[in-house]
Each structure stands twice: as C-alpha cells, then as structure tokens.
Amino acid sequence: HKWAAIEYGFRADWKTLKPYFFVLAIVAPLIIGASFFPDFQKAYPQYKPWDYKEVFDLRIGQQAAIFEMCYSTGFVAVEAIFRGALAITMVKIMGPRAVLAMASFYCVFHFGKPAGEAVGAFFGGYALGVLAIHSRSVLGGLIVHLGVAMLMETMGYLHHYM
C-alpha cells in the first residue's frame, strides 16, 4: 500500500535528501577535530582488529571490513525507531513535543561514549527529528548517521595507524 511507505518513512527524493548532505558537511569538520582528543581515540574505532591475532584466519583489514558492514546495518534500526517511530509517528499523538522526547531518549543511548558525542547526539537527534517530520522520511537521517559513524570509525583507524 502507498501509505505504508509513507508511514514508515522509507522514501525520499533529491529535494528531500539535500538538507541532510548539508548537515553532514557541517558536522564532518567537528568530527575530524574531535578525533584528536584521547577520549575519542579510546572509543573509536568500535572494533579494534589489532587486538585480535587471528579471527577465522582473516587479515586485519578483512576483519575490520566485515565488522563495519555489520555495524552499519544497525543504523537502519536506529533511524526506523528514533526518527520513524518516535518522531514521524509520535508527532501525530504528541505534536511537536515528540521531537524533544525522542532526542532526549536518543541522547541516553550515547551515554558512556565521549561527552561531546552524547551532547551532540541530543542536538543532532533533535535536528534529524525535525527534518524527518518535515520530510516524512528516515532515509536522510540514515545517510547522516552512517556518514557520521563511518567518519568516526575512519578517523579512529587513521589515528591508530598514523
């Protein structure tokens, strides 16, 4: 049914996605700057293949690539839950307050990570929630979330190997 795609937020066009690339361009330099701090370097990358000698007889790069592909799939669920269910769907029940509730809950999921990331998760989650409600799509948030996560992972690898 046509309404199912709209309700779950898995649709978008270039006009809908354009603001998300702008958001990604704004946060990328902030992430790169944050990557020079010790708490960031301790947290990222999430999987530290250099800590494992042999896993299924795979080289370090192969281990990391498999982990990153699996890690990336989790962001589909995160966006569907937070921006889809807790923003797009809940705005019908709670009105605009749904975004604040969603961003607060989203921030909690970042506790235990570097402080800047937890604070950024609230504001980033709020912005992605507003954009999701206006676009009626979670795909842009998924692009931003994957872009941010993979940039953080990449910076973690670079700081370890350089």
C-alpha positions as CSV (number, residue, x, y, z in Angstrom):
1,H,0.0,0.0,0.0
2,K,1.2,3.5,-0.8
3,W,0.5,4.7,2.8
4,A,2.8,2.0,4.3
5,A,5.9,3.5,2.7
6,I,5.0,7.0,3.9
7,E,4.2,5.9,7.5
8,Y,7.5,4.0,7.9
9,G,9.5,6.8,6.4
10,F,11.4,4.8,3.8
11,R,11.0,7.1,0.9
12,A,12.8,10.2,-0.3
13,D,13.9,12.2,-3.4
14,W,16.8,14.5,-4.0
15,K,14.9,17.6,-2.7
16,T,14.1,15.7,0.5
17,L,17.7,14.5,1.0
18,K,19.6,17.7,0.1
19,P,19.4,19.2,3.6
20,Y,20.9,16.1,5.1
21,F,24.0,16.4,3.0
22,F,24.3,20.0,4.2
23,V,24.1,18.7,7.8
24,L,26.8,16.1,7.1
25,A,29.1,18.8,5.6
26,I,28.7,20.9,8.8
27,V,29.4,18.1,11.3
28,A,32.3,16.5,9.4
29,P,34.9,19.1,10.4
30,L,33.6,18.8,14.0
31,I,34.1,15.1,14.0
32,I,37.6,15.4,12.5
33,G,38.5,17.9,15.2
34,A,37.1,15.8,18.0
35,S,39.1,12.8,16.7
36,F,42.3,14.3,18.1
37,F,41.1,14.0,21.7
38,P,42.1,11.0,23.8
39,D,38.5,10.0,24.7
40,F,37.6,9.8,21.1
41,Q,40.7,7.7,20.2
42,K,39.9,5.4,23.1
43,A,36.3,4.9,21.8
44,Y,37.0,4.6,18.1
45,P,37.0,2.6,16.1
46,Q,34.4,0.4,17.8
47,Y,36.2,-2.7,16.7
48,K,40.0,-2.7,17.2
49,P,41.2,-5.5,14.9
50,W,44.8,-5.1,16.1
51,D,43.7,-6.5,19.5
52,Y,42.9,-9.9,17.8
53,K,45.6,-12.0,16.3
54,E,43.5,-14.4,14.2
55,V,39.8,-14.5,13.6
56,F,38.8,-17.2,11.2
57,D,42.2,-16.8,9.5
58,L,41.2,-13.4,8.2
59,R,43.6,-10.5,7.8
60,I,43.1,-7.3,9.9
61,G,41.6,-5.4,7.0
62,Q,39.1,-8.2,6.3
63,Q,38.1,-8.4,9.9
64,A,37.5,-4.6,10.0
65,A,35.5,-4.6,6.8
66,I,33.2,-7.4,8.0
67,F,32.7,-5.6,11.3
68,E,32.0,-2.2,9.7
69,M,29.4,-3.7,7.3
70,C,27.6,-5.4,10.2
71,Y,27.9,-2.3,12.4
72,S,26.4,-0.2,9.6
73,T,23.2,-2.3,9.4
74,G,22.3,-1.3,13.0
75,F,21.8,2.3,11.9
76,V,18.7,1.2,9.8
77,A,17.0,0.1,13.0
78,V,18.2,3.1,15.0
79,E,16.7,5.5,12.4
80,A,13.5,3.5,12.0
81,I,13.0,3.5,15.8
82,F,14.1,7.0,16.7
83,R,13.2,9.1,13.6
84,G,10.5,6.9,12.2
85,A,8.5,5.6,15.2
86,L,9.4,8.2,17.9
87,A,9.4,11.3,15.7
88,I,7.3,10.8,12.5
89,T,4.7,8.5,14.1
90,M,4.6,10.0,17.6
91,V,4.1,13.6,16.3
92,K,0.6,12.6,15.4
93,I,-0.1,11.8,19.1
94,M,2.2,14.3,21.0
95,G,2.5,17.1,18.5
96,P,5.9,18.8,18.2
97,R,6.9,17.7,21.7
98,A,7.6,14.3,20.2
99,V,10.9,15.6,18.9
100,L,12.1,16.7,22.3
101,A,11.1,13.3,23.8
102,M,12.8,11.4,21.0
103,A,16.0,13.5,21.2
104,S,16.3,13.0,25.0
105,F,15.8,9.3,24.7
106,Y,18.3,9.2,21.8
107,C,20.9,11.0,23.9
108,V,20.6,8.4,26.6
109,F,21.8,5.8,24.1
110,H,25.0,7.7,23.8
111,F,25.8,7.7,27.5
112,G,29.2,6.1,28.1
113,K,30.6,7.5,24.9
114,P,32.8,10.6,24.7
115,A,30.9,13.5,26.3
116,G,30.9,15.6,23.1
117,E,29.2,12.8,21.3
118,A,26.5,12.4,23.9
119,V,25.8,16.2,23.8
120,G,26.0,16.2,20.1
121,A,23.5,13.2,19.9
122,F,20.9,15.3,21.6
123,F,21.2,18.3,19.3
124,G,21.8,16.1,16.2
125,G,18.9,13.8,17.1
126,Y,16.7,16.8,17.6
127,A,17.7,18.3,14.2
128,L,17.2,14.9,12.5
129,G,13.8,14.5,14.1
130,V,12.6,17.9,12.9
131,L,13.9,17.1,9.4
132,A,12.3,13.6,9.5
133,I,8.9,15.1,10.5
134,H,9.1,17.6,7.7
135,S,10.3,15.2,5.0
136,R,8.3,12.3,6.3
137,S,11.4,10.2,5.7
138,V,14.1,8.5,7.7
139,L,16.4,8.0,4.7
140,G,18.2,11.3,5.1
141,G,18.8,10.6,8.8
142,L,20.2,7.2,7.8
143,I,22.6,8.9,5.4
144,V,23.8,11.4,8.1
145,H,24.0,8.7,10.7
146,L,26.0,6.4,8.5
147,G,28.2,9.2,7.3
148,V,29.0,10.4,10.9
149,A,29.6,6.8,12.1
150,M,31.8,5.8,9.3
151,L,33.8,9.1,9.5
152,M,34.3,8.4,13.2
153,E,35.4,4.9,12.5
154,T,37.8,6.1,9.7
155,M,39.3,8.7,12.0
156,G,39.8,6.1,14.7
157,Y,41.6,3.8,12.3
158,L,43.7,6.7,10.9
159,H,44.8,7.8,14.4
160,H,45.8,4.3,15.3
161,Y,47.8,3.6,12.2
162,M,49.4,7.0,11.6
